[in-house]
Amino acid sequence: VYVRASVEPISARLSRYLAIGILLVLAALSIAILGASNAASAAANRALQSEIAAREKAQAALRQAQKMEVLGQLTGGVAHDFNNLLMAASSGLELMERAKTEDRRKQLMSGIGEALQRGARITGQLLAFARRSPMQNEVVQLEQRIDKLAELLDHSLREDVSVKFDIGEDLWPVRIDLLQFEVAILNLAVNAKDAMPSGGLICIAAQNSPGGLDGADAVEVSVADEGEGMSPEAIEKAFEPFFTTKEIGRGTGLGLSQVYGFVQALGGTIAITSPPGDGTTVTMVLPRAQQDAGTVSTQPARSAQTTAIAGLRVMLVEDDEALNELVGEMLVDLGIDLARAGSAAEGLSLFAAGSFDLVVSDMVMPGKLDGLGLARRLRSERADLPVLLMTGY
């Protein structure tokens, strides 16, 4: 047996150990560098998160400040408008007491009625903006509504402002809420009037737009004025709620918001074009109604059915004393046997003590039971009882 042994040179052994040592040192350095990098990244991430939180807090504070500014604009505009309306109504009533002729009294009554209608339009705009005013859409032919629009604008614009209608031939029908459409046109016309302090011409045009709404047929309705136009910044913010370039008290900034909400609810689009110094044109693009023109209606359908209510036993529940008195007098004038209650609890007591053919109740009332709750309680005791709910919304 031969045993062969070899002895490795000391230099080779030292070289191998040195290489291993270098690798261990490099590995340690790499771990240290990665640890330091992770620590730096973690610190940067914490700083970023802190900055994001601070920015979100600042943005929240800014939004709150903007809300308060908007609320101030809304309050100032609406309060001014309603103060004017109340002044017109109260002055008219005072003058009616001193009027010596029937014609004069009728004239004053007409003025009071117009003031109340303006107030109703303001609340209608607010409800439309808040989306609490339901749309009652029907298919209409716009060219058959021109006379009504002309009459509406004639009572709303100054004498130095004239209106021209440019209606295309064979206009397609559209499905719209007529009241909301008229309010939208009125808002645009009033804005156009305000843009022309020295008077001018407002052009209201309508034409078919084949494929004008994402490839679908549509009808374009535009309102153009001869004013100085709008800046790009104003156009960008024009449809924002409460935005207005008018002085405080001269507008609520809800007009264009109502128009925008109306058009969007119909699935249409709206745009503003305003070359510098060359007037402003607001264009609404409304979807074409998918209905045969032969079935188009031009006036809201109204029921001709009437029901004799004289002699009925009716309970009126209304917490507002003035409204309770006013509505009660109207019902009494119709020959109704009326019982009044000022709250839901009082209404329950009256109902328990007597028999009623109908209950008329306010929807929103203070206390644990509102109008809807009252109706449910009464119907649980008498399932066939008619209940009519009233609300300002």
Sequence and secondary structure as in RCSB ss.txt:
>XXXX:A:sequence
VYVRASVEPISARLSRYLAIGILLVLAALSIAILGASNAASAAANRALQSEIAAREKAQAALRQAQKMEVLGQLT
GGVAHDFNNLLMAASSGLELMERAKTEDRRKQLMSGIGEALQRGARITGQLLAFARRSPMQNEVVQLEQRIDKLA
ELLDHSLREDVSVKFDIGEDLWPVRIDLLQFEVAILNLAVNAKDAMPSGGLICIAAQNSPGGLDGADAVEVSVAD
EGEGMSPEAIEKAFEPFFTTKEIGRGTGLGLSQVYGFVQALGGTIAITSPPGDGTTVTMVLPRAQQDAGTVSTQP
ARSAQTTAIAGLRVMLVEDDEALNELVGEMLVDLGIDLARAGSAAEGLSLFAAGSFDLVVSDMVMPGKLDGLGLA
RRLRSERADLPVLLMTGY
>XXXX:A:secstr
         HHHHHHHHHHHHHHHHHHHHHHHHHHHHHHHHHHHHHHHHHHHHHHHHHHHHHHHHHHHHHHHHHH
HHHHHHHHHHHHHHHHHHHHHHH  SHHHHHHHHHHHHHHHHHHHHHHHHHHHHTT S    EEE GGGGHHHHH
HHHHTTS TTEEEEEEE TT   EEE HHHHHHHHHHHHHHHHHT TT EEEEEEEEEEEEEETTEEEEEEEEE 
 S    HHHHHHTTSTT  SS TTS  S HHHHHHHHHHHTT EEEEE  TTS  EEEEEEEB SS GGG  SS 
         TT EEEEE SSHHHHHHHHHHHHHTT EEEEESSHHHHHHHHHHS  SEEEEESS SSS  HHHHH
HHHHHH TT  EEEE   
